[in-house]
Amino acid sequence: MHTLYDFKDAGQQTVYVKTVDVADLPKDVQAGAGDRKHFYAVHDAEGGQLALVADRRLAFVLARQNDFTPVPVH
């Protein structure tokens, strides 16, 4: 069975949480990173960054508080 399904209409918005190396971020963000090596980015299904936070758990909580379903990106 090959039926297309538009997940946007499912009433449940998925976002993706991934680890971001501080070294890959803009210089102004790096300057405020302190001794952190990683941040956690929350992205929508199209790849747009919605948030950047210092803690993985916070990324998931933030997503859920905004009615998103977070999933990790490995």
PDB file of N, CA, C, O and CB in Angstrom:
ATOM      1  N   MET A   1       0.849  -1.172   0.000  1.00  0.00           N
ATOM      2  CA  MET A   1       0.000   0.000   0.000  1.00  0.00           C
ATOM      3  C   MET A   1       0.888   1.226   0.000  1.00  0.00           C
ATOM      4  O   MET A   1       1.732   1.385   0.882  1.00  0.00           O
ATOM      5  CB  MET A   1      -0.962   0.003   1.213  1.00  0.00           C
ATOM      6  N   HIS A   2       0.706   2.087  -0.973  1.00  0.00           N
ATOM      7  CA  HIS A   2       1.516   3.283  -1.094  1.00  0.00           C
ATOM      8  C   HIS A   2       0.608   4.502  -1.164  1.00  0.00           C
ATOM      9  O   HIS A   2       0.348   5.040  -2.241  1.00  0.00           O
ATOM     10  CB  HIS A   2       2.429   3.206  -2.332  1.00  0.00           C
ATOM     11  N   THR A   3       0.134   4.927  -0.004  1.00  0.00           N
ATOM     12  CA  THR A   3      -0.729   6.085   0.067  1.00  0.00           C
ATOM     13  C   THR A   3       0.048   7.234   0.679  1.00  0.00           C
ATOM     14  O   THR A   3       0.610   7.106   1.768  1.00  0.00           O
ATOM     15  CB  THR A   3      -2.006   5.782   0.879  1.00  0.00           C
ATOM     16  N   LEU A   4       0.080   8.352  -0.019  1.00  0.00           N
ATOM     17  CA  LEU A   4       0.754   9.534   0.519  1.00  0.00           C
ATOM     18  C   LEU A   4      -0.034  10.076   1.698  1.00  0.00           C
ATOM     19  O   LEU A   4      -1.265  10.085   1.696  1.00  0.00           O
ATOM     20  CB  LEU A   4       0.921  10.624  -0.568  1.00  0.00           C
ATOM     21  N   TYR A   5       0.695  10.522   2.695  1.00  0.00           N
ATOM     22  CA  TYR A   5       0.061  11.058   3.896  1.00  0.00           C
ATOM     23  C   TYR A   5       0.741  12.369   4.254  1.00  0.00           C
ATOM     24  O   TYR A   5       1.960  12.407   4.422  1.00  0.00           O
ATOM     25  CB  TYR A   5       0.139  10.045   5.083  1.00  0.00           C
ATOM     26  N   ASP A   6      -0.022  13.430   4.372  1.00  0.00           N
ATOM     27  CA  ASP A   6       0.524  14.735   4.720  1.00  0.00           C
ATOM     28  C   ASP A   6       0.554  14.856   6.234  1.00  0.00           C
ATOM     29  O   ASP A   6      -0.479  15.095   6.860  1.00  0.00           O
ATOM     30  CB  ASP A   6      -0.309  15.887   4.082  1.00  0.00           C
ATOM     31  N   PHE A   7       1.728  14.692   6.824  1.00  0.00           N
ATOM     32  CA  PHE A   7       1.866  14.713   8.270  1.00  0.00           C
ATOM     33  C   PHE A   7       1.555  16.076   8.870  1.00  0.00           C
ATOM     34  O   PHE A   7       1.306  16.168  10.072  1.00  0.00           O
ATOM     35  CB  PHE A   7       3.254  14.298   8.652  1.00  0.00           C
ATOM     36  N   LYS A   8       1.561  17.129   8.076  1.00  0.00           N
ATOM     37  CA  LYS A   8       1.236  18.461   8.596  1.00  0.00           C
ATOM     38  C   LYS A   8      -0.198  18.516   9.112  1.00  0.00           C
ATOM     39  O   LYS A   8      -0.521  19.313   9.993  1.00  0.00           O
ATOM     40  CB  LYS A   8       1.443  19.525   7.509  1.00  0.00           C
ATOM     41  N   ASP A   9      -1.052  17.664   8.557  1.00  0.00           N
ATOM     42  CA  ASP A   9      -2.457  17.651   8.958  1.00  0.00           C
ATOM     43  C   ASP A   9      -2.736  16.688  10.106  1.00  0.00           C
ATOM     44  O   ASP A   9      -3.891  16.505  10.488  1.00  0.00           O
ATOM     45  CB  ASP A   9      -3.321  17.290   7.779  1.00  0.00           C
ATOM     46  N   ALA A  10      -1.726  16.088  10.645  1.00  0.00           N
ATOM     47  CA  ALA A  10      -1.918  15.078  11.681  1.00  0.00           C
ATOM     48  C   ALA A  10      -2.219  15.688  13.045  1.00  0.00           C
ATOM     49  O   ALA A  10      -2.610  14.974  13.968  1.00  0.00           O
ATOM     50  CB  ALA A  10      -0.692  14.203  11.778  1.00  0.00           C
ATOM     51  N   GLY A  11      -2.042  17.003  13.181  1.00  0.00           N
ATOM     52  CA  GLY A  11      -2.305  17.647  14.455  1.00  0.00           C
ATOM     53  C   GLY A  11      -1.146  17.501  15.428  1.00  0.00           C
ATOM     54  O   GLY A  11      -1.232  17.954  16.569  1.00  0.00           O
ATOM     55  N   GLN A  12      -0.094  16.889  14.997  1.00  0.00           N
ATOM     56  CA  GLN A  12       1.062  16.666  15.844  1.00  0.00           C
ATOM     57  C   GLN A  12       2.287  17.123  15.055  1.00  0.00           C
ATOM     58  O   GLN A  12       2.633  16.535  14.030  1.00  0.00           O
ATOM     59  CB  GLN A  12       1.181  15.155  16.285  1.00  0.00           C
ATOM     60  N   GLN A  13       2.934  18.175  15.543  1.00  0.00           N
ATOM     61  CA  GLN A  13       4.086  18.709  14.838  1.00  0.00           C
ATOM     62  C   GLN A  13       5.369  18.132  15.424  1.00  0.00           C
ATOM     63  O   GLN A  13       5.625  18.235  16.624  1.00  0.00           O
ATOM     64  CB  GLN A  13       4.103  20.246  14.908  1.00  0.00           C
ATOM     65  N   THR A  14       6.150  17.534  14.572  1.00  0.00           N
ATOM     66  CA  THR A  14       7.410  16.948  14.997  1.00  0.00           C
ATOM     67  C   THR A  14       8.535  17.948  14.806  1.00  0.00           C
ATOM     68  O   THR A  14       8.608  18.630  13.784  1.00  0.00           O
ATOM     69  CB  THR A  14       7.700  15.655  14.223  1.00  0.00           C
ATOM     70  N   VAL A  15       9.408  18.030  15.793  1.00  0.00           N
ATOM     71  CA  VAL A  15      10.635  18.806  15.682  1.00  0.00           C
ATOM     72  C   VAL A  15      11.798  17.886  16.001  1.00  0.00           C
ATOM     73  O   VAL A  15      11.629  16.846  16.637  1.00  0.00           O
ATOM     74  CB  VAL A  15      10.618  20.047  16.629  1.00  0.00           C
ATOM     75  N   TYR A  16      12.958  18.275  15.559  1.00  0.00           N
ATOM     76  CA  TYR A  16      14.139  17.441  15.681  1.00  0.00           C
ATOM     77  C   TYR A  16      15.185  18.132  16.545  1.00  0.00           C
ATOM     78  O   TYR A  16      15.494  19.306  16.345  1.00  0.00           O
ATOM     79  CB  TYR A  16      14.714  17.115  14.301  1.00  0.00           C
ATOM     80  N   VAL A  17      15.721  17.395  17.501  1.00  0.00           N
ATOM     81  CA  VAL A  17      16.738  17.919  18.416  1.00  0.00           C
ATOM     82  C   VAL A  17      18.072  17.305  18.034  1.00  0.00           C
ATOM     83  O   VAL A  17      18.222  16.083  17.999  1.00  0.00           O
ATOM     84  CB  VAL A  17      16.384  17.611  19.915  1.00  0.00           C
ATOM     85  N   LYS A  18      19.042  18.169  17.747  1.00  0.00           N
ATOM     86  CA  LYS A  18      20.359  17.654  17.385  1.00  0.00           C
ATOM     87  C   LYS A  18      21.456  18.419  18.107  1.00  0.00           C
ATOM     88  O   LYS A  18      21.290  19.580  18.479  1.00  0.00           O
ATOM     89  CB  LYS A  18      20.570  17.733  15.874  1.00  0.00           C
ATOM     90  N   THR A  19      22.564  17.749  18.293  1.00  0.00           N
ATOM     91  CA  THR A  19      23.735  18.344  18.918  1.00  0.00           C
ATOM     92  C   THR A  19      24.451  19.219  17.892  1.00  0.00           C
ATOM     93  O   THR A  19      24.609  18.837  16.732  1.00  0.00           O
ATOM     94  CB  THR A  19      24.687  17.248  19.480  1.00  0.00           C
ATOM     95  N   VAL A  20      24.881  20.398  18.338  1.00  0.00           N
ATOM     96  CA  VAL A  20      25.612  21.320  17.484  1.00  0.00           C
ATOM     97  C   VAL A  20      26.922  21.655  18.174  1.00  0.00           C
ATOM     98  O   VAL A  20      26.923  22.058  19.337  1.00  0.00           O
ATOM     99  CB  VAL A  20      24.781  22.608  17.186  1.00  0.00           C
ATOM    100  N   ASP A  21      28.031  21.496  17.477  1.00  0.00           N
ATOM    101  CA  ASP A  21      29.331  21.873  18.031  1.00  0.00           C
ATOM    102  C   ASP A  21      29.428  23.391  18.106  1.00  0.00           C
ATOM    103  O   ASP A  21      29.086  24.091  17.153  1.00  0.00           O
ATOM    104  CB  ASP A  21      30.491  21.293  17.177  1.00  0.00           C
ATOM    105  N   VAL A  22      29.891  23.889  19.235  1.00  0.00           N
ATOM    106  CA  VAL A  22      30.053  25.335  19.410  1.00  0.00           C
ATOM    107  C   VAL A  22      30.967  25.900  18.325  1.00  0.00           C
ATOM    108  O   VAL A  22      30.745  27.014  17.851  1.00  0.00           O
ATOM    109  CB  VAL A  22      30.623  25.656  20.812  1.00  0.00           C
ATOM    110  N   ALA A  23      31.978  25.153  17.933  1.00  0.00           N
ATOM    111  CA  ALA A  23      32.926  25.612  16.909  1.00  0.00           C
ATOM    112  C   ALA A  23      32.251  25.878  15.560  1.00  0.00           C
ATOM    113  O   ALA A  23      32.789  26.616  14.734  1.00  0.00           O
ATOM    114  CB  ALA A  23      34.032  24.580  16.728  1.00  0.00           C
ATOM    115  N   ASP A  24      31.072  25.281  15.331  1.00  0.00           N
ATOM    116  CA  ASP A  24      30.353  25.467  14.074  1.00  0.00           C
ATOM    117  C   ASP A  24      29.373  26.635  14.108  1.00  0.00           C
ATOM    118  O   ASP A  24      28.719  26.924  13.106  1.00  0.00           O
ATOM    119  CB  ASP A  24      29.615  24.209  13.724  1.00  0.00           C
ATOM    120  N   LEU A  25      29.267  27.303  15.241  1.00  0.00           N
ATOM    121  CA  LEU A  25      28.331  28.404  15.404  1.00  0.00           C
ATOM    122  C   LEU A  25      29.002  29.737  15.083  1.00  0.00           C
ATOM    123  O   LEU A  25      30.230  29.820  15.057  1.00  0.00           O
ATOM    124  CB  LEU A  25      27.770  28.421  16.829  1.00  0.00           C
ATOM    125  N   PRO A  26      28.205  30.784  14.836  1.00  0.00           N
ATOM    126  CA  PRO A  26      28.780  32.110  14.580  1.00  0.00           C
ATOM    127  C   PRO A  26      29.650  32.580  15.752  1.00  0.00           C
ATOM    128  O   PRO A  26      29.442  32.173  16.895  1.00  0.00           O
ATOM    129  CB  PRO A  26      27.661  33.132  14.316  1.00  0.00           C
ATOM    130  N   LYS A  27      30.603  33.420  15.456  1.00  0.00           N
ATOM    131  CA  LYS A  27      31.571  33.895  16.458  1.00  0.00           C
ATOM    132  C   LYS A  27      30.897  34.541  17.667  1.00  0.00           C
ATOM    133  O   LYS A  27      31.351  34.347  18.795  1.00  0.00           O
ATOM    134  CB  LYS A  27      32.528  34.891  15.823  1.00  0.00           C
ATOM    135  N   ASP A  28      29.824  35.303  17.456  1.00  0.00           N
ATOM    136  CA  ASP A  28      29.161  35.958  18.590  1.00  0.00           C
ATOM    137  C   ASP A  28      28.514  34.942  19.530  1.00  0.00           C
ATOM    138  O   ASP A  28      28.467  35.161  20.740  1.00  0.00           O
ATOM    139  CB  ASP A  28      28.105  36.944  18.087  1.00  0.00           C
ATOM    140  N   VAL A  29      28.020  33.843  18.986  1.00  0.00           N
ATOM    141  CA  VAL A  29      27.447  32.778  19.822  1.00  0.00           C
ATOM    142  C   VAL A  29      28.572  32.040  20.542  1.00  0.00           C
ATOM    143  O   VAL A  29      28.448  31.705  21.720  1.00  0.00           O
ATOM    144  CB  VAL A  29      26.600  31.784  18.963  1.00  0.00           C
ATOM    145  N   GLN A  30      29.662  31.790  19.832  1.00  0.00           N
ATOM    146  CA  GLN A  30      30.815  31.127  20.444  1.00  0.00           C
ATOM    147  C   GLN A  30      31.331  31.929  21.634  1.00  0.00           C
ATOM    148  O   GLN A  30      31.716  31.359  22.655  1.00  0.00           O
ATOM    149  CB  GLN A  30      31.936  30.932  19.409  1.00  0.00           C
ATOM    150  N   ALA A  31      31.337  33.251  21.498  1.00  0.00           N
ATOM    151  CA  ALA A  31      31.850  34.110  22.567  1.00  0.00           C
ATOM    152  C   ALA A  31      31.035  33.970  23.852  1.00  0.00           C
ATOM    153  O   ALA A  31      31.578  34.114  24.947  1.00  0.00           O
ATOM    154  CB  ALA A  31      31.853  35.565  22.114  1.00  0.00           C
ATOM    155  N   GLY A  32      29.753  33.694  23.728  1.00  0.00           N
ATOM    156  CA  GLY A  32      28.897  33.543  24.896  1.00  0.00           C
ATOM    157  C   GLY A  32      28.755  32.116  25.390  1.00  0.00           C
ATOM    158  O   GLY A  32      28.002  31.857  26.329  1.00  0.00           O
ATOM    159  N   ALA A  33      29.468  31.191  24.771  1.00  0.00           N
ATOM    160  CA  ALA A  33      29.311  29.778  25.097  1.00  0.00           C
ATOM    161  C   ALA A  33      30.079  29.345  26.340  1.00  0.00           C
ATOM    162  O   ALA A  33      29.851  28.253  26.860  1.00  0.00           O
ATOM    163  CB  ALA A  33      29.748  28.950  23.938  1.00  0.00           C
ATOM    164  N   GLY A  34      30.983  30.189  26.818  1.00  0.00           N
ATOM    165  CA  GLY A  34      31.773  29.793  27.984  1.00  0.00           C
ATOM    166  C   GLY A  34      32.614  28.584  27.659  1.00  0.00           C
ATOM    167  O   GLY A  34      33.275  28.542  26.621  1.00  0.00           O
ATOM    168  N   ASP A  35      32.596  27.593  28.544  1.00  0.00           N
ATOM    169  CA  ASP A  35      33.406  26.385  28.329  1.00  0.00           C
ATOM    170  C   ASP A  35      32.618  25.248  27.674  1.00  0.00           C
ATOM    171  O   ASP A  35      33.103  24.119  27.601  1.00  0.00           O
ATOM    172  CB  ASP A  35      33.972  25.905  29.654  1.00  0.00           C
ATOM    173  N   ARG A  36      31.417  25.538  27.201  1.00  0.00           N
ATOM    174  CA  ARG A  36      30.598  24.502  26.551  1.00  0.00           C
ATOM    175  C   ARG A  36      31.185  24.091  25.215  1.00  0.00           C
ATOM    176  O   ARG A  36      31.709  24.920  24.471  1.00  0.00           O
ATOM    177  CB  ARG A  36      29.166  24.996  26.353  1.00  0.00           C
ATOM    178  N   LYS A  37      31.094  22.820  24.921  1.00  0.00           N
ATOM    179  CA  LYS A  37      31.552  22.272  23.640  1.00  0.00           C
ATOM    180  C   LYS A  37      30.394  22.072  22.663  1.00  0.00           C
ATOM    181  O   LYS A  37      30.590  22.048  21.448  1.00  0.00           O
ATOM    182  CB  LYS A  37      32.274  20.943  23.865  1.00  0.00           C
ATOM    183  N   HIS A  38      29.158  21.925  23.224  1.00  0.00           N
ATOM    184  CA  HIS A  38      27.990  21.632  22.402  1.00  0.00           C
ATOM    185  C   HIS A  38      26.786  22.446  22.865  1.00  0.00           C
ATOM    186  O   HIS A  38      26.668  22.802  24.037  1.00  0.00           O
ATOM    187  CB  HIS A  38      27.666  20.135  22.444  1.00  0.00           C
ATOM    188  N   PHE A  39      25.910  22.726  21.928  1.00  0.00           N
ATOM    189  CA  PHE A  39      24.578  23.233  22.197  1.00  0.00           C
ATOM    190  C   PHE A  39      23.612  22.250  21.553  1.00  0.00           C
ATOM    191  O   PHE A  39      24.028  21.304  20.885  1.00  0.00           O
ATOM    192  CB  PHE A  39      24.380  24.703  21.650  1.00  0.00           C
ATOM    193  N   TYR A  40      22.325  22.480  21.758  1.00  0.00           N
ATOM    194  CA  TYR A  40      21.299  21.619  21.180  1.00  0.00           C
ATOM    195  C   TYR A  40      20.338  22.496  20.387  1.00  0.00           C
ATOM    196  O   TYR A  40      19.781  23.462  20.907  1.00  0.00           O
ATOM    197  CB  TYR A  40      20.542  20.808  22.287  1.00  0.00           C
ATOM    198  N   ALA A  41      20.159  22.143  19.130  1.00  0.00           N
ATOM    199  CA  ALA A  41      19.281  22.902  18.248  1.00  0.00           C
ATOM    200  C   ALA A  41      17.971  22.148  18.062  1.00  0.00           C
ATOM    201  O   ALA A  41      17.945  20.920  17.980  1.00  0.00           O
ATOM    202  CB  ALA A  41      19.960  23.162  16.882  1.00  0.00           C
ATOM    203  N   VAL A  42      16.894  22.907  17.998  1.00  0.00           N
ATOM    204  CA  VAL A  42      15.571  22.368  17.714  1.00  0.00           C
ATOM    205  C   VAL A  42      15.205  22.848  16.314  1.00  0.00           C
ATOM    206  O   VAL A  42      15.170  24.050  16.049  1.00  0.00           O
ATOM    207  CB  VAL A  42      14.498  22.822  18.795  1.00  0.00           C
ATOM    208  N   HIS A  43      14.931  21.893  15.415  1.00  0.00           N
ATOM    209  CA  HIS A  43      14.635  22.202  14.017  1.00  0.00           C
ATOM    210  C   HIS A  43      13.247  21.708  13.637  1.00  0.00           C
ATOM    211  O   HIS A  43      12.771  20.693  14.145  1.00  0.00           O
ATOM    212  CB  HIS A  43      15.688  21.580  13.093  1.00  0.00           C
ATOM    213  N   ASP A  44      12.604  22.448  12.729  1.00  0.00           N
ATOM    214  CA  ASP A  44      11.321  21.992  12.205  1.00  0.00           C
ATOM    215  C   ASP A  44      11.552  20.978  11.092  1.00  0.00           C
ATOM    216  O   ASP A  44      12.696  20.672  10.757  1.00  0.00           O
ATOM    217  CB  ASP A  44      10.481  23.185  11.689  1.00  0.00           C
ATOM    218  N   ALA A  45      10.485  20.462  10.526  1.00  0.00           N
ATOM    219  CA  ALA A  45      10.582  19.407   9.520  1.00  0.00           C
ATOM    220  C   ALA A  45      11.278  19.863   8.241  1.00  0.00           C
ATOM    221  O   ALA A  45      11.818  19.042   7.500  1.00  0.00           O
ATOM    222  CB  ALA A  45       9.206  18.895   9.187  1.00  0.00           C
ATOM    223  N   GLU A  46      11.267  21.167   7.979  1.00  0.00           N
ATOM    224  CA  GLU A  46      11.922  21.697   6.782  1.00  0.00           C
ATOM    225  C   GLU A  46      13.388  22.034   7.040  1.00  0.00           C
ATOM    226  O   GLU A  46      14.090  22.470   6.128  1.00  0.00           O
ATOM    227  CB  GLU A  46      11.187  22.936   6.286  1.00  0.00           C
ATOM    228  N   GLY A  47      13.859  21.836   8.279  1.00  0.00           N
ATOM    229  CA  GLY A  47      15.252  22.102   8.615  1.00  0.00           C
ATOM    230  C   GLY A  47      15.507  23.463   9.211  1.00  0.00           C
ATOM    231  O   GLY A  47      16.649  23.790   9.534  1.00  0.00           O
ATOM    232  N   GLY A  48      14.471  24.263   9.366  1.00  0.00           N
ATOM    233  CA  GLY A  48      14.637  25.592   9.961  1.00  0.00           C
ATOM    234  C   GLY A  48      14.903  25.495  11.454  1.00  0.00           C
ATOM    235  O   GLY A  48      14.226  24.757  12.169  1.00  0.00           O
ATOM    236  N   GLN A  49      15.889  26.243  11.916  1.00  0.00           N
ATOM    237  CA  GLN A  49      16.210  26.222  13.349  1.00  0.00           C
ATOM    238  C   GLN A  49      15.207  27.066  14.118  1.00  0.00           C
ATOM    239  O   GLN A  49      15.001  28.241  13.815  1.00  0.00           O
ATOM    240  CB  GLN A  49      17.649  26.737  13.601  1.00  0.00           C
ATOM    241  N   LEU A  50      14.586  26.450  15.116  1.00  0.00           N
ATOM    242  CA  LEU A  50      13.601  27.128  15.944  1.00  0.00           C
ATOM    243  C   LEU A  50      14.197  27.631  17.254  1.00  0.00           C
ATOM    244  O   LEU A  50      13.764  28.651  17.790  1.00  0.00           O
ATOM    245  CB  LEU A  50      12.443  26.201  16.230  1.00  0.00           C
ATOM    246  N   ALA A  51      15.192  26.912  17.765  1.00  0.00           N
ATOM    247  CA  ALA A  51      15.795  27.284  19.050  1.00  0.00           C
ATOM    248  C   ALA A  51      17.191  26.694  19.149  1.00  0.00           C
ATOM    249  O   ALA A  51      17.520  25.706  18.494  1.00  0.00           O
ATOM    250  CB  ALA A  51      14.919  26.805  20.237  1.00  0.00           C
ATOM    251  N   LEU A  52      18.000  27.328  19.987  1.00  0.00           N
ATOM    252  CA  LEU A  52      19.330  26.847  20.299  1.00  0.00           C
ATOM    253  C   LEU A  52      19.491  26.985  21.800  1.00  0.00           C
ATOM    254  O   LEU A  52      19.439  28.092  22.336  1.00  0.00           O
ATOM    255  CB  LEU A  52      20.444  27.632  19.513  1.00  0.00           C
ATOM    256  N   VAL A  53      19.688  25.857  22.484  1.00  0.00           N
ATOM    257  CA  VAL A  53      19.768  25.865  23.942  1.00  0.00           C
ATOM    258  C   VAL A  53      20.998  25.096  24.408  1.00  0.00           C
ATOM    259  O   VAL A  53      21.589  24.323  23.655  1.00  0.00           O
ATOM    260  CB  VAL A  53      18.493  25.261  24.560  1.00  0.00           C
ATOM    261  N   ALA A  54      21.369  25.324  25.659  1.00  0.00           N
ATOM    262  CA  ALA A  54      22.602  24.744  26.197  1.00  0.00           C
ATOM    263  C   ALA A  54      22.430  23.325  26.733  1.00  0.00           C
ATOM    264  O   ALA A  54      23.420  22.631  26.962  1.00  0.00           O
ATOM    265  CB  ALA A  54      23.131  25.621  27.291  1.00  0.00           C
ATOM    266  N   ASP A  55      21.194  22.885  26.935  1.00  0.00           N
ATOM    267  CA  ASP A  55      20.961  21.605  27.591  1.00  0.00           C
ATOM    268  C   ASP A  55      20.007  20.753  26.755  1.00  0.00           C
ATOM    269  O   ASP A  55      18.984  21.251  26.285  1.00  0.00           O
ATOM    270  CB  ASP A  55      20.396  21.818  29.012  1.00  0.00           C
ATOM    271  N   ARG A  56      20.332  19.481  26.568  1.00  0.00           N
ATOM    272  CA  ARG A  56      19.505  18.578  25.766  1.00  0.00           C
ATOM    273  C   ARG A  56      18.111  18.427  26.372  1.00  0.00           C
ATOM    274  O   ARG A  56      17.109  18.486  25.660  1.00  0.00           O
ATOM    275  CB  ARG A  56      20.177  17.202  25.644  1.00  0.00           C
ATOM    276  N   ARG A  57      18.054  18.237  27.667  1.00  0.00           N
ATOM    277  CA  ARG A  57      16.766  18.077  28.333  1.00  0.00           C
ATOM    278  C   ARG A  57      15.901  19.314  28.125  1.00  0.00           C
ATOM    279  O   ARG A  57      14.700  19.205  27.879  1.00  0.00           O
ATOM    280  CB  ARG A  57      16.963  17.809  29.832  1.00  0.00           C
ATOM    281  N   LEU A  58      16.513  20.486  28.225  1.00  0.00           N
ATOM    282  CA  LEU A  58      15.788  21.738  28.018  1.00  0.00           C
ATOM    283  C   LEU A  58      15.223  21.815  26.600  1.00  0.00           C
ATOM    284  O   LEU A  58      14.119  22.322  26.406  1.00  0.00           O
ATOM    285  CB  LEU A  58      16.705  22.938  28.287  1.00  0.00           C
ATOM    286  N   ALA A  59      15.960  21.325  25.618  1.00  0.00           N
ATOM    287  CA  ALA A  59      15.473  21.327  24.239  1.00  0.00           C
ATOM    288  C   ALA A  59      14.179  20.531  24.116  1.00  0.00           C
ATOM    289  O   ALA A  59      13.243  20.958  23.441  1.00  0.00           O
ATOM    290  CB  ALA A  59      16.535  20.755  23.295  1.00  0.00           C
ATOM    291  N   PHE A  60      14.129  19.378  24.766  1.00  0.00           N
ATOM    292  CA  PHE A  60      12.924  18.541  24.718  1.00  0.00           C
ATOM    293  C   PHE A  60      11.764  19.181  25.487  1.00  0.00           C
ATOM    294  O   PHE A  60      10.621  19.153  25.030  1.00  0.00           O
ATOM    295  CB  PHE A  60      13.224  17.146  25.290  1.00  0.00           C
ATOM    296  N   VAL A  61      12.061  19.750  26.642  1.00  0.00           N
ATOM    297  CA  VAL A  61      11.018  20.412  27.437  1.00  0.00           C
ATOM    298  C   VAL A  61      10.457  21.609  26.670  1.00  0.00           C
ATOM    299  O   VAL A  61       9.242  21.800  26.611  1.00  0.00           O
ATOM    300  CB  VAL A  61      11.579  20.865  28.813  1.00  0.00           C
ATOM    301  N   LEU A  62      11.340  22.408  26.087  1.00  0.00           N
ATOM    302  CA  LEU A  62      10.920  23.576  25.317  1.00  0.00           C
ATOM    303  C   LEU A  62      10.008  23.176  24.163  1.00  0.00           C
ATOM    304  O   LEU A  62       8.987  23.820  23.917  1.00  0.00           O
ATOM    305  CB  LEU A  62      12.139  24.328  24.785  1.00  0.00           C
ATOM    306  N   ALA A  63      10.375  22.126  23.466  1.00  0.00           N
ATOM    307  CA  ALA A  63       9.543  21.654  22.354  1.00  0.00           C
ATOM    308  C   ALA A  63       8.162  21.233  22.840  1.00  0.00           C
ATOM    309  O   ALA A  63       7.149  21.616  22.256  1.00  0.00           O
ATOM    310  CB  ALA A  63      10.224  20.483  21.634  1.00  0.00           C
ATOM    311  N   ARG A  64       8.124  20.448  23.904  1.00  0.00           N
ATOM    312  CA  ARG A  64       6.829  19.968  24.419  1.00  0.00           C
ATOM    313  C   ARG A  64       5.963  21.109  24.950  1.00  0.00           C
ATOM    314  O   ARG A  64       4.742  21.087  24.789  1.00  0.00           O
ATOM    315  CB  ARG A  64       7.053  18.939  25.528  1.00  0.00           C
ATOM    316  N   GLN A  65       6.581  22.097  25.575  1.00  0.00           N
ATOM    317  CA  GLN A  65       5.824  23.241  26.091  1.00  0.00           C
ATOM    318  C   GLN A  65       5.184  24.047  24.967  1.00  0.00           C
ATOM    319  O   GLN A  65       4.223  24.783  25.188  1.00  0.00           O
ATOM    320  CB  GLN A  65       6.731  24.144  26.921  1.00  0.00           C
ATOM    321  N   ASN A  66       5.719  23.904  23.774  1.00  0.00           N
ATOM    322  CA  ASN A  66       5.183  24.617  22.619  1.00  0.00           C
ATOM    323  C   ASN A  66       4.395  23.699  21.690  1.00  0.00           C
ATOM    324  O   ASN A  66       4.232  23.976  20.501  1.00  0.00           O
ATOM    325  CB  ASN A  66       6.308  25.279  21.851  1.00  0.00           C
ATOM    326  N   ASP A  67       3.913  22.598  22.264  1.00  0.00           N
ATOM    327  CA  ASP A  67       3.038  21.646  21.566  1.00  0.00           C
ATOM    328  C   ASP A  67       3.691  20.964  20.374  1.00  0.00           C
ATOM    329  O   ASP A  67       3.018  20.644  19.394  1.00  0.00           O
ATOM    330  CB  ASP A  67       1.803  22.347  21.104  1.00  0.00           C
ATOM    331  N   PHE A  68       4.994  20.741  20.452  1.00  0.00           N
ATOM    332  CA  PHE A  68       5.714  19.975  19.452  1.00  0.00           C
ATOM    333  C   PHE A  68       6.071  18.615  20.017  1.00  0.00           C
ATOM    334  O   PHE A  68       6.134  18.440  21.234  1.00  0.00           O
ATOM    335  CB  PHE A  68       6.975  20.721  18.989  1.00  0.00           C
ATOM    336  N   THR A  69       6.303  17.659  19.143  1.00  0.00           N
ATOM    337  CA  THR A  69       6.786  16.343  19.538  1.00  0.00           C
ATOM    338  C   THR A  69       8.250  16.239  19.143  1.00  0.00           C
ATOM    339  O   THR A  69       8.560  16.117  17.958  1.00  0.00           O
ATOM    340  CB  THR A  69       5.943  15.205  18.883  1.00  0.00           C
ATOM    341  N   PRO A  70       9.161  16.283  20.120  1.00  0.00           N
ATOM    342  CA  PRO A  70      10.579  16.254  19.794  1.00  0.00           C
ATOM    343  C   PRO A  70      11.096  14.837  19.575  1.00  0.00           C
ATOM    344  O   PRO A  70      10.696  13.902  20.268  1.00  0.00           O
ATOM    345  CB  PRO A  70      11.371  16.922  20.889  1.00  0.00           C
ATOM    346  N   VAL A  71      11.982  14.697  18.613  1.00  0.00           N
ATOM    347  CA  VAL A  71      12.670  13.441  18.388  1.00  0.00           C
ATOM    348  C   VAL A  71      14.161  13.746  18.222  1.00  0.00           C
ATOM    349  O   VAL A  71      14.522  14.775  17.650  1.00  0.00           O
ATOM    350  CB  VAL A  71      12.093  12.690  17.137  1.00  0.00           C
ATOM    351  N   PRO A  72      15.018  12.867  18.713  1.00  0.00           N
ATOM    352  CA  PRO A  72      16.452  13.117  18.584  1.00  0.00           C
ATOM    353  C   PRO A  72      16.964  12.797  17.187  1.00  0.00           C
ATOM    354  O   PRO A  72      16.441  11.917  16.504  1.00  0.00           O
ATOM    355  CB  PRO A  72      17.217  12.304  19.607  1.00  0.00           C
ATOM    356  N   VAL A  73      17.983  13.519  16.781  1.00  0.00           N
ATOM    357  CA  VAL A  73      18.684  13.236  15.525  1.00  0.00           C
ATOM    358  C   VAL A  73      20.035  12.679  15.924  1.00  0.00           C
ATOM    359  O   VAL A  73      20.755  13.290  16.713  1.00  0.00           O
ATOM    360  CB  VAL A  73      18.826  14.527  14.600  1.00  0.00           C
ATOM    361  N   HIS A  74      20.376  11.532  15.387  1.00  0.00           N
ATOM    362  CA  HIS A  74      21.645  10.893  15.757  1.00  0.00           C
ATOM    363  C   HIS A  74      22.710  11.205  14.748  1.00  0.00           C
ATOM    364  O   HIS A  74      23.847  10.754  14.891  1.00  0.00           O
ATOM    365  CB  HIS A  74      21.481   9.386  15.885  1.00  0.00           C
TER     366      HIS A  74
END
